[in-house]
Amino acid sequence: MKSCVLSSSIPCEQSLPSLKVKTMFFFKFFDTKAAVTFGTSVADIVIESVPITIEKTPEKHAKKVQSAMRRISNQIDWIKVQHKFNLYQKAKLGNTLRWRLTDKGYETAFAREITEWVLMRIE
């Protein structure tokens, strides 16, 4: 049995952590597929529920936003059980959500507000 340089009594295979485990953790940290998918689905809920055109009454618009937020809240509760997003994944989720809404024509302030709300709920 081959001994390590640092300790002659412990074999090398046992004294050093596996490089494979470290590599898997590294790649898992940067895996943003679930975060991007979730960000896109949240944006789709907003796009479907809240039209870009302003309603005739602010109350109607507020009701549509509240309805969308309830649906998003349910999705957030589900995703929190399924995934524990790290800082990088949360940033990717927020970026996907915000830019999808902005690209679809929503005001930047509205997109930022929704994004901040979602990110605060995910924590």
N, C-alpha and C positions, 0 to 999 in steps of 0.2 A: 504494500500500500504506500502510495506517494504522500509525503508529509508537506505541509505548507511551510513557507519560509518563516512566517510569524510565529507559528506554534508547531512544534514537532509532534505533539500528541494528537492533534486534530487533523483528520484528512482534509485535503483541499476542497473536495466536493461538499463537505459539511460546513466549512468555515466561511466560505464566500457565498453571498446570495446569488441566486440563479440570474444570469443575464437575460434569460428568456422572460422571466417574471417582470423584470424592470422594463424590458422592451414592450411587453404587452401593456403595462400600466401607462407608459409613455404614449403609445398609440391610442389607448382608450381615453386618455385625457383630452386628446385633440379630435376625437370622433364626435362630430357635430351633426350627424345625420338625424338623430331624434330631435335635436333642438331646432334644426332648420325645418323639419317636417311640422313640428308643433307651431313654430312661428308662422308658417304658411297657413296652417289650418285656422289659427286665431285670426289672421288677416282675412281669410275667406269668410269667417263668421261676421266680421265687421262689414266687409264689402256686401255680403248678402243681406244683412239686417239694417244697415244704416246707409241710405242713399247719399250720394255726394251732393245732390241738389238740396237746398235748404227748404224745409217744410214751411207751409204757410204759417203754422203756429209753432212757437218754440216748445210748447208742451208735447206736441206730437214727436218732434225730434228727440226730446229728452226721453220719452217713453221708448223710442226705438233704440237709443243708446243704452238705456237701462236693461232692455231685453237682451241686447247683444252682450252686455257685461255679465248678466246672469248665466247665459250660455257659456261664455268664456270662463267664468268662475267654476262651473261644473267641469269643464275640460281641464282646468288647472288642478282641481282636486284629484282628478283621475291621474294626470301626468305626474303629480308629486308622489303618488304611490308607486308608479312604474319606474320613474327615473329620478336620480339625484344629480341635478346639473351642477357642474363646477363653474367657476368664474368665466372661463373661456366659452363654455357652452351657453351660458346665460347671455353673454355679450353677443354671440352669434345669433341666438334666438331673438334678442331685442333688435339687432341690426336687420335681420330678415323681416321681422314684423313691421318695423318703422319704414323701411324702404319699399316694401310691397304696398303699403297704404299710400305712401307718397307717390309712387309710380302710378297708382290707380287714380290719382287726382285729388286725394284728400289733402286738406291744409296741413302744413308741417306741424303746427301747434297741436292739432287734433291727433295726428299720428304719434307725436311725442308723448302726449298725455296718455293715450291708450297703452303705449309701450311701457311707460313708467309704471302704470297701474299693474300691468301684467307682471313685470319684473318684481315689483314689491310683493305681489301675491305669491309668487313662486318661492320666495325665500323661506 
